[in-house]
Amino acid sequence: MSQFDDRQRAEEKKYQLDQELEFKAQARRAKLTGLWAAGHMGLSGEAAADYAKSVVVADLEEAGEEDVFRKIRSDLDMHAVQLSDHQIRAKMEEFLAEARAQVKAGV
């Protein structure tokens, strides 16, 4: 039974690590998306960084990415930035892939 228990514990640790890495990737995606949107809204420097932080905080409101999308969509609309929902979602997917690669590489 010991071998089975060891294997089960190893699987549980791997699952936990995978979940932690995915959480970090999701947070990094929110930050990258926030910085991208900030640029479209004419924000730079500290203002862009602060906006990106607000997107990361918005990402914690609920599971999934809809909270990030709604915030970005709303803020872009307030600044009269003409981007389609598809363009925003495509960028979010692109940034998620980039964030996962960065987290995996330990960057």
N, C-alpha and C positions, 0 to 999 in steps of 0.2 A: 504493500500500500504506500510505502514511503516514496517510491518512484512516481507513482500517480499523483500524490500530494505535491511533490516537487514540481512536476510538470504543470499542474493546475496553478500553483503559485506563480510560476514563470509566465504562464499565459495571462494571468491577472495583472502582473507587473507590466507586461508588454502592452496590454490594453490600456492601462492607466497612463503609461508613457505616451502612447499614440494619442490619447485624449488630450493630454497636456500640450503636445506639439500642435495638435489641431486648434486648440484654444489660442495658442500664441500666433498661429498663422492667421486665424480669423481677426485677431486684434491688429496684427500688422496690415492685413488687407484693409481694415477700416481706416487705419492711419494713412496708407498709401492713397486710398480713394479720397480721403479728406484733403490731402495735399493737392491731389489732381483737381478736385472741385474748387479748392481755394484759389488755385491759379486761374481757373475760368472766371472766378468772381472778382479777380483783380487783387487778391490778397497775397502778401509776400512776407517773408521774414517771420517775425514773432506772431503776427496776426494769422498767417497761414498755419503755423505750428499750433496755435491755440485752437483754430478751427478744426484741425485734424484731431486734436485731443477731444474736442466735443463730439466728433463723429465716433471715436472709440468709445466714449461714454454712452452714446446713443445705442451702440451695438450691444450693450449689456442690458438693454431694456427688455428684450425678449429673445427667445431662441430663433435662430435663422438669420437671414440677411435682410429681411423686409424692413426692419427698423432703420438700418443704414440707408437703404434705398429711399425710404420715405423722407428721411432728413435731408439727404443730398438733393432729391427731387424738389422738395419744398424750398430749400435755400437757393438752389439754382433759379427756380421760378421767381423768388423774391428779388434776385439780382438781374432778372430778365435775360438769363443765359439760355440760348436756344439749343438744347440738346434733347434728343429723343430718349424715351425710357430704354429703348434697345441699346443706344449708345452708352448710357450709364451702366446698365446691367452687363454689357460686354466688357466695359472697363473694370467693373467689379470682379468679373470672372478672370480677366487677365491679371489683375492685382492679386487675386487669391492664388493663382498658380505661381506667381512670382514670390509671394509671401511664403508659400509652402516650401519652395526651393531654398529660400533664404534661411528659414527655420531649420530645415533639414541639414543645410550646410553649416549651421551654427553662426550665421552672420547676424 
